[in-house]
Amino acid sequence: MRLAVFVCLFMNILFATIIFYTYMVWSRYWHAVVLARPPNYLSAAYMQELRRRRAHPVAARGPPKTRAPYVFHPDERIAHHRALTLAQLRRVQLDWKMQRPANKYGVRFTGRRDQPFAGVGLGKYFPTVAPLGGRSFNACAVVASSGSLLNSGLGEEIDQHDVVVRFNNAPTINYELDVGTKTTLRLLNSRVISEPQFDFLGSSLYKDVSLMAWDPSRYSGDLQQWYRSPDFPVFAAYFQRRLMLPDEDFHLLEPGSLWRVWDFLQTHTHTSVLPNPPSSGFMGIALMLDRCQHVDVYEFVPSLRMTKRCHYYDVEENEFCTLGAWHPLATEKLLALR
């Protein structure tokens, strides 16, 4: 009996060790591959200098009179940052399967989906005009809420666009120099419109702009199932505001749209995609690509200003706000880069 217990314990420890070792190796793989197989947009001189500095970090400084320091060109810094960002996103994209997240929404990818809404009698409760009046635009800006927008000085450039899309409760007041002042459309998740701390019915953030709210359904669910069991009480908040402001340009995103975008991610990705809904940011990009001749996306894919700060308007730090934890952000950003 003791021998059996010992053998069982030994096998469990061995299995856990193998899993941990595999995880560590895989986590560092994409970082190592950047140096082993650099993309063609990194110069040979840059890669040679980078390897030398990593191999001999002290000697790399060298006496200033005997060795002229290598000056990194701004384009090389951006290219190297891009390569490292790709490595980080790919690692996160592949790591989620090892964590075995719960497939809450019953996602089973089978290919493209049919058009929903057929036979559902809820149309009379929604606006009859498409979002933004159904118009098309020349230049649109999709402004993420990323902490890397802080001290960016991009506000004036953002405001020059015909349409500016912002997300959830991201403010502009006190951040005008970095994010601008103009808001045309605000895309909101159902938590923001239903929880009291966001003051959806009273805050000036949500006034005099077009609004679109979303809430996920089950992957294979229909509208009636979603209506009976939303993630957050989105319908109560939506219809309450519609009664208060019946002429407001306020729309509720059909939940099948989320999963059609998710299908697009999976169709164009060689690895399995995290089975959770796409982020508000990626949905905003998808929405504007259908309406605009030219779309500028600000800090959805992190720039050289990348930090661990989640949002430019708060102090929370968590790198997974950028790399992705619940949303398939890593896949979204890799596809955006492509």
DRENFI-16919 format. One record per residue (C-alpha): residue number from 1; x, y, z. Coordinates in steps of 0.1 Angstrom, whole numbers, plus 5000, padded with zeros to 4 digits. Example, Ala and Ser with C-alpha at 12.3 -4.5 7.8 and 13.67 -1.06 7.14 Angstrom:
% DRENFI-16919
+-----+------+-------+------+
: seq : east : north :   up :
+-----+------+-------+------+
:   1 : 5123 :  4955 : 5078 :
:   2 : 5137 :  4989 : 5071 :
+-----+------+-------+------+
***
This chain:
% DRENFI-16919
+-----+------+-------+------+
: seq : east : north :   up :
+-----+------+-------+------+
:   1 : 5000 :  5000 : 5000 :
:   2 : 5028 :  5024 : 5009 :
:   3 : 5046 :  5016 : 4977 :
:   4 : 5015 :  5024 : 4957 :
:   5 : 5011 :  5057 : 4974 :
:   6 : 5047 :  5066 : 4969 :
:   7 : 5046 :  5057 : 4932 :
:   8 : 5014 :  5077 : 4927 :
:   9 : 5029 :  5107 : 4945 :
:  10 : 5061 :  5104 : 4924 :
:  11 : 5042 :  5103 : 4891 :
:  12 : 5022 :  5134 : 4901 :
:  13 : 5053 :  5153 : 4909 :
:  14 : 5070 :  5142 : 4877 :
:  15 : 5040 :  5152 : 4856 :
:  16 : 5038 :  5186 : 4873 :
:  17 : 5075 :  5192 : 4867 :
:  18 : 5072 :  5183 : 4830 :
:  19 : 5042 :  5207 : 4826 :
:  20 : 5061 :  5235 : 4844 :
:  21 : 5092 :  5229 : 4823 :
:  22 : 5073 :  5228 : 4791 :
:  23 : 5055 :  5261 : 4800 :
:  24 : 5088 :  5278 : 4808 :
:  25 : 5104 :  5267 : 4775 :
:  26 : 5074 :  5277 : 4755 :
:  27 : 5071 :  5311 : 4772 :
:  28 : 5107 :  5319 : 4762 :
:  29 : 5105 :  5304 : 4727 :
:  30 : 5092 :  5335 : 4709 :
:  31 : 5116 :  5358 : 4726 :
:  32 : 5145 :  5336 : 4715 :
:  33 : 5133 :  5332 : 4680 :
:  34 : 5135 :  5370 : 4675 :
:  35 : 5173 :  5368 : 4678 :
:  36 : 5177 :  5334 : 4661 :
:  37 : 5156 :  5343 : 4630 :
:  38 : 5152 :  5381 : 4629 :
:  39 : 5127 :  5396 : 4605 :
:  40 : 5140 :  5411 : 4573 :
:  41 : 5132 :  5446 : 4584 :
:  42 : 5160 :  5445 : 4611 :
:  43 : 5194 :  5455 : 4598 :
:  44 : 5223 :  5431 : 4600 :
:  45 : 5244 :  5457 : 4619 :
:  46 : 5216 :  5462 : 4644 :
:  47 : 5212 :  5424 : 4651 :
:  48 : 5250 :  5420 : 4654 :
:  49 : 5252 :  5449 : 4679 :
:  50 : 5222 :  5436 : 4699 :
:  51 : 5238 :  5401 : 4702 :
:  52 : 5271 :  5415 : 4712 :
:  53 : 5255 :  5436 : 4740 :
:  54 : 5236 :  5407 : 4753 :
:  55 : 5266 :  5384 : 4752 :
:  56 : 5289 :  5409 : 4768 :
:  57 : 5268 :  5435 : 4787 :
:  58 : 5298 :  5452 : 4804 :
:  59 : 5323 :  5450 : 4776 :
:  60 : 5297 :  5463 : 4752 :
:  61 : 5300 :  5497 : 4768 :
:  62 : 5337 :  5497 : 4760 :
:  63 : 5362 :  5525 : 4766 :
:  64 : 5347 :  5555 : 4747 :
:  65 : 5381 :  5563 : 4731 :
:  66 : 5387 :  5528 : 4717 :
:  67 : 5353 :  5519 : 4705 :
:  68 : 5327 :  5542 : 4691 :
:  69 : 5292 :  5533 : 4704 :
:  70 : 5267 :  5519 : 4680 :
:  71 : 5238 :  5544 : 4677 :
:  72 : 5204 :  5527 : 4672 :
:  73 : 5185 :  5544 : 4644 :
:  74 : 5148 :  5552 : 4653 :
:  75 : 5135 :  5529 : 4626 :
:  76 : 5156 :  5500 : 4641 :
:  77 : 5142 :  5507 : 4675 :
:  78 : 5106 :  5506 : 4662 :
:  79 : 5114 :  5474 : 4642 :
:  80 : 5129 :  5457 : 4672 :
:  81 : 5100 :  5468 : 4694 :
:  82 : 5076 :  5454 : 4668 :
:  83 : 5094 :  5421 : 4668 :
:  84 : 5094 :  5418 : 4706 :
:  85 : 5057 :  5427 : 4707 :
:  86 : 5049 :  5400 : 4682 :
:  87 : 5068 :  5375 : 4703 :
:  88 : 5049 :  5385 : 4735 :
:  89 : 5015 :  5384 : 4717 :
:  90 : 5022 :  5350 : 4702 :
:  91 : 5033 :  5336 : 4736 :
:  92 : 5001 :  5348 : 4752 :
:  93 : 4980 :  5336 : 4723 :
:  94 : 4993 :  5301 : 4727 :
:  95 : 4995 :  5300 : 4765 :
:  96 : 4958 :  5302 : 4771 :
:  97 : 4952 :  5266 : 4762 :
:  98 : 4976 :  5255 : 4790 :
:  99 : 4954 :  5274 : 4815 :
: 100 : 4923 :  5255 : 4804 :
: 101 : 4898 :  5284 : 4807 :
: 102 : 4861 :  5275 : 4811 :
: 103 : 4843 :  5277 : 4778 :
: 104 : 4814 :  5297 : 4793 :
: 105 : 4798 :  5306 : 4760 :
: 106 : 4799 :  5271 : 4745 :
: 107 : 4821 :  5281 : 4716 :
: 108 : 4824 :  5253 : 4689 :
: 109 : 4839 :  5266 : 4657 :
: 110 : 4823 :  5250 : 4627 :
: 111 : 4828 :  5277 : 4600 :
: 112 : 4809 :  5308 : 4589 :
: 113 : 4775 :  5315 : 4605 :
: 114 : 4741 :  5322 : 4591 :
: 115 : 4723 :  5356 : 4595 :
: 116 : 4704 :  5358 : 4628 :
: 117 : 4674 :  5378 : 4638 :
: 118 : 4650 :  5360 : 4615 :
: 119 : 4615 :  5357 : 4630 :
: 120 : 4623 :  5377 : 4662 :
: 121 : 4598 :  5404 : 4669 :
: 122 : 4619 :  5429 : 4688 :
: 123 : 4626 :  5453 : 4659 :
: 124 : 4600 :  5479 : 4669 :
: 125 : 4619 :  5487 : 4701 :
: 126 : 4651 :  5497 : 4683 :
: 127 : 4660 :  5528 : 4662 :
: 128 : 4650 :  5526 : 4626 :
: 129 : 4680 :  5545 : 4613 :
: 130 : 4714 :  5528 : 4612 :
: 131 : 4742 :  5539 : 4636 :
: 132 : 4758 :  5573 : 4626 :
: 133 : 4728 :  5578 : 4603 :
: 134 : 4740 :  5550 : 4580 :
: 135 : 4766 :  5574 : 4565 :
: 136 : 4801 :  5567 : 4552 :
: 137 : 4832 :  5588 : 4561 :
: 138 : 4866 :  5595 : 4548 :
: 139 : 4889 :  5595 : 4579 :
: 140 : 4880 :  5577 : 4612 :
: 141 : 4900 :  5574 : 4644 :
: 142 : 4896 :  5544 : 4667 :
: 143 : 4911 :  5555 : 4701 :
: 144 : 4920 :  5527 : 4725 :
: 145 : 4920 :  5534 : 4762 :
: 146 : 4955 :  5522 : 4767 :
: 147 : 4979 :  5536 : 4793 :
: 148 : 5004 :  5542 : 4765 :
: 149 : 4983 :  5572 : 4753 :
: 150 : 4994 :  5591 : 4784 :
: 151 : 5019 :  5619 : 4774 :
: 152 : 5015 :  5609 : 4737 :
: 153 : 5005 :  5644 : 4725 :
: 154 : 4982 :  5629 : 4699 :
: 155 : 4951 :  5649 : 4708 :
: 156 : 4952 :  5674 : 4680 :
: 157 : 4958 :  5647 : 4654 :
: 158 : 4929 :  5626 : 4667 :
: 159 : 4905 :  5655 : 4665 :
: 160 : 4912 :  5661 : 4628 :
: 161 : 4893 :  5629 : 4619 :
: 162 : 4857 :  5629 : 4606 :
: 163 : 4847 :  5603 : 4632 :
: 164 : 4863 :  5595 : 4666 :
: 165 : 4854 :  5563 : 4683 :
: 166 : 4860 :  5558 : 4721 :
: 167 : 4852 :  5530 : 4745 :
: 168 : 4834 :  5525 : 4777 :
: 169 : 4840 :  5553 : 4803 :
: 170 : 4873 :  5566 : 4788 :
: 171 : 4872 :  5604 : 4794 :
: 172 : 4886 :  5633 : 4774 :
: 173 : 4885 :  5661 : 4801 :
: 174 : 4920 :  5666 : 4816 :
: 175 : 4935 :  5644 : 4788 :
: 176 : 4928 :  5666 : 4758 :
: 177 : 4965 :  5670 : 4748 :
: 178 : 4969 :  5632 : 4746 :
: 179 : 4935 :  5619 : 4734 :
: 180 : 4917 :  5649 : 4720 :
: 181 : 4882 :  5663 : 4727 :
: 182 : 4861 :  5649 : 4699 :
: 183 : 4838 :  5619 : 4704 :
: 184 : 4814 :  5607 : 4677 :
: 185 : 4806 :  5572 : 4688 :
: 186 : 4811 :  5555 : 4721 :
: 187 : 4811 :  5517 : 4722 :
: 188 : 4801 :  5503 : 4756 :
: 189 : 4801 :  5469 : 4772 :
: 190 : 4770 :  5459 : 4791 :
: 191 : 4787 :  5462 : 4825 :
: 192 : 4793 :  5499 : 4819 :
: 193 : 4756 :  5506 : 4810 :
: 194 : 4742 :  5485 : 4838 :
: 195 : 4764 :  5490 : 4869 :
: 196 : 4757 :  5522 : 4891 :
: 197 : 4794 :  5533 : 4894 :
: 198 : 4795 :  5542 : 4858 :
: 199 : 4764 :  5565 : 4861 :
: 200 : 4752 :  5557 : 4825 :
: 201 : 4720 :  5576 : 4828 :
: 202 : 4735 :  5608 : 4844 :
: 203 : 4772 :  5612 : 4832 :
: 204 : 4780 :  5637 : 4805 :
: 205 : 4803 :  5611 : 4790 :
: 206 : 4774 :  5595 : 4773 :
: 207 : 4755 :  5626 : 4761 :
: 208 : 4754 :  5642 : 4727 :
: 209 : 4772 :  5612 : 4710 :
: 210 : 4762 :  5581 : 4692 :
: 211 : 4761 :  5550 : 4715 :
: 212 : 4764 :  5513 : 4709 :
: 213 : 4762 :  5487 : 4736 :
: 214 : 4771 :  5450 : 4735 :
: 215 : 4766 :  5420 : 4756 :
: 216 : 4777 :  5384 : 4747 :
: 217 : 4754 :  5356 : 4741 :
: 218 : 4762 :  5319 : 4739 :
: 219 : 4780 :  5310 : 4707 :
: 220 : 4751 :  5289 : 4694 :
: 221 : 4723 :  5308 : 4712 :
: 222 : 4695 :  5327 : 4696 :
: 223 : 4681 :  5362 : 4704 :
: 224 : 4654 :  5348 : 4727 :
: 225 : 4679 :  5329 : 4748 :
: 226 : 4701 :  5360 : 4750 :
: 227 : 4671 :  5381 : 4760 :
: 228 : 4662 :  5357 : 4788 :
: 229 : 4698 :  5353 : 4801 :
: 230 : 4722 :  5382 : 4793 :
: 231 : 4756 :  5385 : 4809 :
: 232 : 4746 :  5418 : 4826 :
: 233 : 4711 :  5433 : 4828 :
: 234 : 4717 :  5452 : 4795 :
: 235 : 4680 :  5453 : 4784 :
: 236 : 4667 :  5471 : 4815 :
: 237 : 4694 :  5498 : 4811 :
: 238 : 4689 :  5500 : 4773 :
: 239 : 4651 :  5504 : 4773 :
: 240 : 4652 :  5527 : 4803 :
: 241 : 4674 :  5551 : 4783 :
: 242 : 4654 :  5546 : 4751 :
: 243 : 4623 :  5557 : 4770 :
: 244 : 4641 :  5588 : 4784 :
: 245 : 4657 :  5598 : 4751 :
: 246 : 4637 :  5581 : 4722 :
: 247 : 4655 :  5602 : 4695 :
: 248 : 4690 :  5593 : 4707 :
: 249 : 4713 :  5574 : 4683 :
: 250 : 4716 :  5545 : 4707 :
: 251 : 4719 :  5509 : 4694 :
: 252 : 4723 :  5475 : 4708 :
: 253 : 4748 :  5453 : 4690 :
: 254 : 4733 :  5420 : 4678 :
: 255 : 4753 :  5394 : 4697 :
: 256 : 4758 :  5371 : 4667 :
: 257 : 4780 :  5399 : 4654 :
: 258 : 4805 :  5393 : 4682 :
: 259 : 4808 :  5356 : 4672 :
: 260 : 4810 :  5364 : 4635 :
: 261 : 4840 :  5385 : 4643 :
: 262 : 4854 :  5357 : 4665 :
: 263 : 4849 :  5333 : 4636 :
: 264 : 4869 :  5357 : 4614 :
: 265 : 4897 :  5356 : 4640 :
: 266 : 4897 :  5318 : 4640 :
: 267 : 4894 :  5315 : 4603 :
: 268 : 4926 :  5336 : 4598 :
: 269 : 4946 :  5321 : 4627 :
: 270 : 4965 :  5289 : 4626 :
: 271 : 4962 :  5282 : 4663 :
: 272 : 4931 :  5279 : 4685 :
: 273 : 4916 :  5312 : 4696 :
: 274 : 4906 :  5319 : 4732 :
: 275 : 4868 :  5311 : 4732 :
: 276 : 4856 :  5344 : 4746 :
: 277 : 4841 :  5374 : 4728 :
: 278 : 4863 :  5399 : 4710 :
: 279 : 4873 :  5431 : 4727 :
: 280 : 4854 :  5464 : 4724 :
: 281 : 4885 :  5478 : 4706 :
: 282 : 4885 :  5451 : 4679 :
: 283 : 4847 :  5454 : 4674 :
: 284 : 4852 :  5492 : 4670 :
: 285 : 4878 :  5486 : 4643 :
: 286 : 4855 :  5461 : 4625 :
: 287 : 4826 :  5486 : 4627 :
: 288 : 4847 :  5515 : 4613 :
: 289 : 4863 :  5495 : 4585 :
: 290 : 4828 :  5491 : 4571 :
: 291 : 4821 :  5528 : 4573 :
: 292 : 4854 :  5546 : 4566 :
: 293 : 4877 :  5550 : 4536 :
: 294 : 4907 :  5553 : 4560 :
: 295 : 4909 :  5541 : 4596 :
: 296 : 4936 :  5552 : 4621 :
: 297 : 4938 :  5530 : 4652 :
: 298 : 4956 :  5546 : 4682 :
: 299 : 4975 :  5523 : 4707 :
: 300 : 4955 :  5492 : 4700 :
: 301 : 4988 :  5476 : 4690 :
: 302 : 5013 :  5490 : 4716 :
: 303 : 5038 :  5515 : 4704 :
: 304 : 5072 :  5523 : 4719 :
: 305 : 5053 :  5540 : 4747 :
: 306 : 5040 :  5506 : 4759 :
: 307 : 5036 :  5504 : 4797 :
: 308 : 5019 :  5480 : 4821 :
: 309 : 4993 :  5507 : 4828 :
: 310 : 4959 :  5495 : 4819 :
: 311 : 4942 :  5528 : 4810 :
: 312 : 4955 :  5564 : 4805 :
: 313 : 4929 :  5576 : 4830 :
: 314 : 4937 :  5553 : 4860 :
: 315 : 4968 :  5540 : 4878 :
: 316 : 4961 :  5502 : 4876 :
: 317 : 4990 :  5483 : 4862 :
: 318 : 4986 :  5449 : 4846 :
: 319 : 5004 :  5438 : 4814 :
: 320 : 4975 :  5415 : 4805 :
: 321 : 4954 :  5446 : 4799 :
: 322 : 4975 :  5450 : 4767 :
: 323 : 4984 :  5413 : 4760 :
: 324 : 4950 :  5399 : 4768 :
: 325 : 4936 :  5376 : 4794 :
: 326 : 4898 :  5373 : 4790 :
: 327 : 4894 :  5387 : 4755 :
: 328 : 4915 :  5371 : 4726 :
: 329 : 4936 :  5403 : 4725 :
: 330 : 4968 :  5386 : 4714 :
: 331 : 4951 :  5372 : 4683 :
: 332 : 4933 :  5404 : 4676 :
: 333 : 4965 :  5424 : 4677 :
: 334 : 4985 :  5399 : 4657 :
: 335 : 4958 :  5401 : 4630 :
: 336 : 4958 :  5439 : 4631 :
: 337 : 4995 :  5439 : 4625 :
: 338 : 4991 :  5416 : 4595 :
+-----+------+-------+------+
***
